[in-house]
């Protein structure tokens, strides 16, 4: 077999992931078992010996584990789907060559766009991204990172800030095009926000596991004693004392920053949410536990008129760090946010069942092809919440950014432009200027 091979889907073989294997699917079998009533509690049913069956199918079901495919009423026997057995042909052509830049994150400021590679210390500066467009490459003196710990980026008038597991760096572009790179903090950062030249950097605050790419072993991510700090080039990092909790979102506001935390609380609900504000000089104000539509729903913050967006509702943030509902959201996605005055959401690709049906389309032919991505980014009409642009994604974690002309930009391996007129196109990151390299700050 020769020629181009297209990835048509992903088989999740283990809860926390496993080594990736590319192969051509040659056979798919659904595994089922049959159970019969059992008088012994707490197991009301027992496996019927010899009842394991392997049934050939054209494609694996959406979920191949844990669902009952049929109930035999006489005797109440249950047929349960246990998994899928997939045969792979590993003798296939190699993957396509890696693009020069695999976009991991981006940030827009005025007319310019900054794009950081998902793994490599490669930064693309796109001048006048929505217009004449000129792209310059900068190779930064940083390490290669695990894609699961992709760097984040914010931009301003003279450059950008790049943060990740190897610290926080300020990139300042000189008139001759060289990038001056300054290490402002060598501690890891997972989220950043910029206000009036002052950066708030926040390390990991969530108890979770990650797979070491070298050993393959699972290990907990480190949590710093004081994960939040105020950063200014030329000054030592200033730690900020946050209340205990997981930082779900952070954004810049007038005079400082606004954070959304998930915290442990007493009572019937195990978790709650509260807002925290931090001034640029590090003063902290902690808000009360919020009454939201769901404490477990994904949420985001928008600096536009101070809005908190959950999967079901848009709230106004008040001066005392409480919120009041403004409007419900008719279609619930995985994540919801505001860019400018328009709502966006990220959602699973629909299967045409339930109340949602085929939303954000009207049918399967009204959606991007399945192989383009299992998630969808949906830009909504500001008045009616009607979907106006639908773009496939390979990851639900993509964060949009917008240039001054109103174009919304997405980083999802490629860089996609969602134009104000409703057209969509991918940005060609072919470099007009070869990398001028970097220079130490102050030289």
N, C-alpha and C positions, 0 to 999 in steps of 0.2 A: 504494500500500500504506500503510495507516495502522494505528495501534495499537501495542501493546507488542511489542518485538522481544527475543527471548531468545538469549543467547549459548550456542551448543551445542558449541563446540570452539575450539581454537586451532591455527592453521597456522603452524608455525615456518618462516619463509622464509629466514632467514639465521642463521648460527651464533651471532653476537653480538647478534641482534635488529635490527629495523628500525623505521621509523616505523609506528605502529599505524594500521590501516585497518579500519573497520567496513563490512561488506557482507553482503548476502544471497547465499548460495551457490546458484548456478543450474545449475552443471555441474561434475562432477569427472571427470578423465581420468587414468588411470595411464599413465605413460610407460615403455615397455620397449624394450630393444635385444637383438639376438641376436649372439653371438660364435661364431667357429669356431676349430678348432685352428690354431695357428701354430707352425711349427718354430723360429722365432727366439726365443731367450731374451733378457731375462727375462720376456717377455710370451708365455705359452703360447697365448693366444687373441687373435684380432683381431676388430674389429667388422665384421659383414657389411654391405656398402653397402646403403643403402635399407631397413635392418631396423628403423628406429625406428617404433614403433607407439603410437598413442593409443587407449586402450580406455576407453569410458564405464563408470563404476561408480556404485553408489548412494551409497557413502561411501568416503572415503580410507582406505587401510590404516593401521594403527598406526604403521608406519615405511614411508615411501614411497621410501626410497633404500637401495640397496646389497644387497638380498636377491635370491637367485636363485629365480624363480618356478617354473622347470621345467628339467630337463636332458633333451635329446633324445639318447638313447643312441647311435643310429647317427650316427657322426661326432662325437659328444660336443659338440654345439652347446649353448650355454648361453643361456638367456633371463634377462636381468637387469632388475630393476625399478630405474629411474633416478630417478623422482620422480613428482610429481603436478601436473597443471595444473588450477588451480581458477579458474572464472569467478565474478566477484563483481558483483552489482548494487549500485552505490553510492548509488542513489537510494532511500534508506530513511529511516524516521523517525529523529530524533535520539535519542541515548541518554536513558534515564530521568534525571531531575534527581538531582544528587549528594546523598546523605544529608548531614545536618548533620555527622555524624561518620563517617568511614570508618576503622574501627579498624585501627591498624598494630601496636600492641603494648599489653600490659596487665600490671599487677602487682597482686596482692592482699596485704593485710595485715589480719589479724584478720577483721573483718566487712566491711571496705571494699575497694573496687575502684577502680583508677585506669586510665584508658584514654587513650592519646595517638593523635591522628589520624595517618594514614599520610603525609600531606603538609603539612597546615596546622598552625600552632602552637596547636592547640586541645586542651585537656585536660579530660576528664570525670571528676569525682569522684563515685562511686556509694556513698553511705552505706548500710550494712546491705544489701549487694547481694543476699543470698539471703533477706532478710526484708521489712521494710516498704518499703525502697528509696526513697531520695531522691537525685536527681542534680543536681549543680551543674556549670556550665560555667565554665572559666577560659580566657581568651584570653591567651596568653603573648607577651611581647615578643621573639619569635624569628622566623626566616625561614621561608619555604616551602621544603620539601626535596624532592629527587627521591625517588619511591617506592622506587627501588632502594637508597637509603641511609636507610631508615626509622629513626626514632629508637628507642631502647630506654629502659626505665623500670624502676625498683625503688621499692618503697614501704616506709614505716615508720610509726610511731605518729602522727607529726605532719605528714606530708606525703609527698613523693616526690622522686626524682632523675630528671631527664630528660637524656638524652645523645644526641648525634648529630653530624652534620658541622659544626654551628655551635657546638660546645662542650658543656660539662656545666653544668647549672643545677639549683639546689636550689629546690624549691617548698614553701614553708611556709604553711599555711593558718591564719589568725588566727581568733579566736572570732567575729568579725563576718562571716566567710566570704570575705574578700579573700585572694587568693593573693600572698604575698610571694615574689618571684622574685629569686634571687641567682645571678649568673654566677660559678661557682667556678673554671672553667677554660675558656679560649677555644679550646683545641685539640680537634680532632675525636676522638670516641670511638665505637667500634663495639660494645664489650662492657663491662658494668659489673657489679659485685657489691658488696654492702653488709654490713659487719660492725661492730656496736656504734657506729654513727654515723660510721664511716670508710668512704669509698668508694674502691674500686680501679677506675680507668678505663683502658681499653686501646684504643688507636687501631688502625687497620688494620695487620695484620701479614702479609697475604697478597699475593703478587705476582699481580695480576689486572687486567683491563681493565674499564672502564665507559664507557658512551656518554654524552657530554655532551648534556643535554637541549636545549640551545640551538643548538649547532653540529651535533649529530648525529655528531661524530667520536669515534672510540675513543681513549682515553687511559688510561695506567696510573694506578691509585690511588696517592696519596702514602703513603709509609711514613715515620713519624717516626723519628729516630735512637734515641729512647728512648720507645717508644709507651705504656709502662705508667707510671702515676703514682698516688700516694696523695693523696686529696683530703679536706680537712676545711674546712667553711665558716669563713671568717675567717683562713685560713692559706694560704700560697703552695703551689702544687702541688709535691709531692716526687717527683721521677722515681725509677723503680725499674729497676735493671739486670737485664733478663731475658736468659737465654741465647738464642742465635739460633734462630729457628723460627717457625712459624705457630701462634698461639693458637687452638685448636679449641674450647675450653670453659673456663669459669671459674665458680666458685661460692664462697660464703662458708662458712667452717668456724670452729670455736672459735679465737678469737685471730687470725684472718686470712683467707687466701684460698687456694684450690687451683686450679691451672691445668693443663690438658692441652695439650702442645705436640707438633706434628709437626716433626721435625728431619731434616736430611740426615745420613746416616751412610755409612761405608765398608762394603764387603763386598757380598754378593749382593743385599741389600735396599737400594734407593735411599733409602728413608725409614723412620723409626722414630718411636715415641712415647715421651715421658717426662712425668712429673709434676713440677710445681714448686710449692712452697708459699711464701707471702709473709705475713709478720706485718703487723699494722696499723701498725707503725713502719717497715716497708719492708725488713726482713731477708729474704733469699732463700735457700731450700734447694732444690737441684737434684737430682732423682732420676735413677736409671739408665735406660737404654733398656729398655722393657717388652717382655715376651714376651706379646703379645696374639694373639687368634684371627686377626686380620688387621690389618696396619699401615695398610691403606688404607680400612678400614671407618669409617663415621661413628660418632662416640662422643659421649657426654655425661657430665657429672658431676652427682651428686646429693649434697646435704649430709646426707641422711638416712643415718646410720650410715656415711658416706663410701663411696659406691658409684661405680664406673666402669661405664658401660653401653656396649657396642658392639652391632653388629647381631646378634651371635650369642651373647653371653655377658654375664653380670653378674659383676663382680669386686668384692672387698673391697679398699679401699686401706689399706695397712699404714703403720706409723709411719715406716719408712725410705723411703716413697714407692715401694715396689714394690706389686704386687697379687697376689691369689690368687683363682682362679675360685670362684664360689659355686654358680652354676647356669647351664646352657645355656638358650637361648631357642629354642623349637621353631619359630617362624615368623619369618623374617628380613624386616625392613622396611628402609626407607631410614634411619630414625633410631629410636633407642630411648632411653627415659628412665624415671625414677622420679618419681612425684608422691605424696608420703606413702609408703605401703607398696605402691602399685600401679604396675605397669609400664604404659607407654604406648608406642605405636609409630606412625610415619607411614609409609605404604606407597603404592605405585602402585595404582590401581584394577585389579583382576585381569581377565584375559581368559579364564579357564577352561582354561588349558593348563598343562602341566608338573605337577610334584609339588604346587605350591601350589594349583592348581585355582581355585576361586572364593573362597578364604580372603581376608578374614575372614567371608565369607558362605558359604552352602551352594549358592548359585546366583545368577544375575543379578537375579532378582526379590527376593532377600534383601538387596540393597545399595541405597544411596541412588541416585537417578537420575543418569545420566551428566552431564547439564547442570549439576548442582549442584557439581561439582568433579572434577578428574582425580586428586586424591590423597585418601587416607582417613586420618583420625586414629582410632586404635583404642585404647580403654581395656580393659585385660586384667584378668581375675579374678586376685587375688593368690595364690590357691592352685593354680589349674589352668592359668593363661595362656589360658583361654578368653575370646574376645572378649565383652565385656558391653555396650559402647556403640561404635557406628561412626558417625562424623560426616564428611561430605564437606568437603574443603578446596580452595581455589584456589591455595594455595602450600604447599610442604612445610616451610617455615621457621617455622611457627607454634610458639610456646612456651607451654605451659599454665601456669596459676597456680591456686592453690586458696585459698578462704576458710576460716575456722575451722570452718564447719559441714560441710566435706568436699566442697563443690561445686567442680568443676573448670571453669575458664573458659578460653575460646579467643578470640583476636582474629584474625579472617579477614575483613576488611571489616566484617562484623557481629560482635557479641559473643555467643558461644554458651555457655550454661550446661549442664553435664553434672551432673545432680543425683545425690546418693547413692542415691536410690531407682531410678535407671536412666532417668529421664525426661530429655528434652533440649528446651530452648527457647531462643529468641533473646531477648537483653536489649533492651528498648526504651529507647533513650538519649534519649527526650524529656526536656527539662530542666525540672525543677520550679522552679529559680531561674535567672533570666537571669544572664549573665556579670557578676560584680562587677568584672571587669577584673583588673588587677594593680597592685601598689604596689612601689616600690623597697624593698629590705630596709633596715630601720632607720628607716623613716619612719612 
